[in-house]
Amino acid sequence: MIKLTKNLKKIIENYKKNKIYNLKESLEIIKKYSFTKFIPTINLTINLDIKNIKNFNLKKTIYLPHSNGKKYNLLVLIDKYYRKKILNMGIKLVGGMNYINKIEKYKWTKFDLIISNKYYMEKLLKLGRILGVKNLMPSYEEDTIIDNYSKKSLKMIKKIILGKRLLIKPDKYGILHLIVGKNNIINEKIIKNISFIIKYLKTIKFNGKNLYIDSIYINSTMSPSLKLKL
């Protein structure tokens, strides 16, 4: 049996076990009864109704209308001519073969995400044994391979810096675990992020049919989950 702390008792007393909440009400509750010493993350759990999950391959990066608070330590591999512009955006790890050699020689992986142009992508492929096991290899599905330097690429990198990047990839049970905001982000922005995600999921088809959402839950770090109205 789980021992209930003083704060957890306060939280549970204000949660109705079988109630289905609307989005606005749920955010007010989980923010009000948060007792962590850090800023909690707002998480969305979406259960997809997929009968044959093994045949369902979804891996797509989308960009939210507002930040979800997620920060990345970016490594950008790009031609020398464009590096100063990327450095001016506040990204510290910008280069080319110097970083590729460092990864190969020292198995260095002190970064969260690699953005690479096509030239350096070819060089990275030989480092699959180092990057692959840590899911750090750039891919088109994750929108981390860029056409060297363009307005589109610059815009994409800015969105990542702002915390708008979100990878849509269900686990082996067909469940999406998504970060949609933080407790210090206003509710209206979090609601817009969630609405954007739901609208995107409704555009996906599986076996010729629209993707069906079975249930949605929301919680913050170390809080119980609330079931949301579909």
C-alpha positions in Angstrom: 0.0 0.0 0.0 1.3 3.5 -1.0 1.9 5.8 2.0 0.1 9.0 1.4 2.1 12.2 2.2 0.4 15.3 3.6 0.5 17.0 0.2 -0.7 13.9 -1.7 -3.7 13.7 0.7 -4.6 17.3 -0.2 -4.4 16.5 -3.9 -6.5 13.3 -3.7 -9.2 15.0 -1.7 -9.9 17.4 -4.6 -9.9 14.7 -7.3 -13.1 12.9 -8.2 -12.2 9.4 -9.2 -14.7 8.7 -11.9 -15.3 12.3 -13.1 -14.6 13.4 -16.7 -13.2 16.9 -16.8 -13.3 19.6 -19.4 -9.9 21.0 -20.3 -10.1 24.4 -18.6 -11.3 22.8 -15.3 -8.6 20.2 -15.3 -5.8 22.7 -15.8 -7.1 24.8 -12.9 -7.1 21.8 -10.6 -3.7 20.3 -11.5 -2.1 23.7 -11.2 -3.7 24.5 -7.9 -2.7 21.3 -6.2 0.9 21.2 -7.2 3.5 20.9 -4.4 6.7 20.3 -6.2 9.8 22.5 -5.5 10.3 22.9 -9.3 8.0 24.0 -12.1 5.9 20.9 -13.0 5.4 19.7 -16.6 1.9 19.4 -18.0 1.6 16.0 -19.7 -1.0 14.6 -22.0 -1.6 10.9 -22.4 -3.6 9.9 -25.4 -4.8 6.3 -25.8 -5.3 5.5 -29.5 -7.7 2.8 -30.5 -5.5 0.7 -32.8 -6.3 -3.0 -33.1 -3.1 -3.9 -35.0 -0.5 -1.6 -33.5 2.5 -3.5 -35.0 1.4 -2.4 -38.5 0.9 1.2 -37.4 4.0 3.3 -37.9 3.6 6.9 -36.8 6.6 9.1 -36.2 6.2 12.8 -37.0 7.4 16.1 -35.7 4.9 18.9 -35.4 5.4 22.5 -34.1 3.0 23.7 -31.5 1.5 27.2 -31.6 3.0 27.9 -28.2 6.0 26.7 -26.2 5.6 23.5 -24.1 8.6 24.5 -22.0 10.8 21.8 -23.5 14.4 22.9 -23.9 17.0 21.2 -26.1 20.8 21.3 -26.0 21.2 21.5 -29.8 24.1 20.4 -31.9 23.8 22.0 -35.4 26.0 20.7 -38.2 26.1 23.1 -41.1 28.4 24.7 -43.6 30.9 27.2 -42.3 29.4 30.1 -44.1 26.2 29.9 -42.1 27.5 29.0 -38.6 27.8 32.6 -37.3 24.1 33.1 -38.0 23.2 30.0 -36.0 25.5 31.0 -33.2 23.7 34.4 -33.0 20.5 32.6 -32.3 22.0 31.4 -29.0 23.0 27.9 -29.9 26.5 27.1 -28.6 27.2 23.8 -30.4 27.6 24.7 -34.1 30.1 23.2 -36.4 30.9 20.4 -38.7 33.6 17.7 -38.8 35.1 18.9 -35.5 32.0 17.6 -33.7 31.7 14.5 -35.9 35.3 13.5 -35.1 34.6 14.2 -31.4 31.6 11.9 -31.4 33.6 9.2 -33.2 36.7 9.4 -31.1 35.3 10.0 -27.6 31.8 8.7 -28.0 30.7 12.3 -27.0 27.0 12.8 -26.8 26.5 15.7 -24.5 23.5 17.1 -26.5 19.8 16.3 -26.8 19.3 16.7 -30.6 21.3 17.0 -33.8 20.2 19.3 -36.6 22.3 18.4 -39.7 22.5 19.4 -43.3 22.6 16.6 -46.0 26.4 16.8 -46.4 27.2 16.1 -42.7 24.3 13.7 -42.5 26.3 11.4 -44.8 29.2 11.6 -42.3 27.0 10.8 -39.4 25.6 7.6 -40.8 28.8 5.8 -39.9 28.2 6.7 -36.2 25.0 4.7 -35.9 26.5 2.5 -33.2 27.0 5.6 -31.0 24.1 7.8 -32.0 21.5 5.1 -32.8 21.4 3.5 -29.4 20.6 6.9 -27.8 18.1 7.9 -30.5 20.2 10.9 -31.5 20.5 10.1 -35.2 18.9 12.8 -37.3 16.0 11.8 -39.6 13.4 13.3 -41.9 10.6 12.0 -39.7 12.0 14.0 -36.8 12.6 17.0 -39.1 16.2 17.2 -38.1 17.8 17.0 -41.6 17.8 20.4 -43.2 18.6 21.7 -46.7 21.8 23.5 -45.5 20.5 27.0 -44.8 17.2 28.5 -45.8 14.4 30.6 -44.4 12.5 27.4 -43.7 15.4 25.8 -41.8 16.0 29.0 -39.8 12.3 29.2 -38.9 12.4 25.5 -37.8 15.4 26.0 -35.6 13.8 29.1 -34.0 10.7 27.0 -33.1 12.9 24.4 -31.5 14.6 27.1 -29.4 11.2 28.4 -28.4 10.1 25.0 -27.2 7.5 24.4 -29.9 8.9 21.1 -31.2 6.8 18.0 -30.4 7.5 14.4 -31.6 4.4 12.4 -32.2 5.3 8.7 -31.7 3.1 6.2 -29.8 4.6 3.5 -27.7 4.1 -0.2 -28.4 0.7 -0.1 -26.8 -0.6 2.7 -29.0 -0.3 5.4 -26.3 1.1 8.9 -26.9 2.9 10.6 -24.0 3.2 14.3 -24.8 4.5 17.4 -23.0 2.1 20.2 -23.7 3.2 22.9 -21.3 4.4 23.8 -17.8 2.7 25.2 -14.8 4.0 28.7 -15.4 2.5 28.8 -18.9 -1.0 30.4 -19.1 -3.9 28.0 -19.5 -5.0 29.6 -22.8 -1.7 28.7 -24.5 -1.8 25.1 -23.2 -5.3 24.7 -24.4 -4.3 25.9 -27.9 -1.4 23.4 -27.9 -3.7 20.5 -27.0 -6.3 21.6 -29.5 -3.6 21.7 -32.2 -2.5 18.2 -31.3 -6.0 16.8 -31.4 -6.7 18.4 -34.8 -3.5 17.0 -36.2 -4.3 13.5 -35.0 -7.7 13.7 -36.7 -5.9 14.2 -40.1 -4.1 10.8 -39.7 -5.5 7.8 -41.4 -4.8 4.1 -40.6 -6.0 1.3 -43.0 -8.0 3.9 -44.9 -9.9 5.1 -41.8 -9.5 8.1 -39.5 -7.4 7.6 -36.4 -9.7 7.0 -33.4 -8.9 8.3 -30.0 -10.1 6.1 -27.2 -9.3 8.3 -24.2 -7.3 11.3 -23.1 -5.8 12.1 -19.7 -3.9 15.1 -18.3 -1.6 15.5 -15.3 1.3 17.5 -14.1 4.5 16.1 -12.7 3.8 13.9 -9.6 0.1 14.5 -9.7 -2.8 12.1 -10.4 -4.3 12.1 -13.9 -7.7 13.6 -14.8 -9.7 12.1 -17.7 -10.7 14.6 -20.3 -13.9 14.9 -22.3 -13.2 13.9 -25.9 
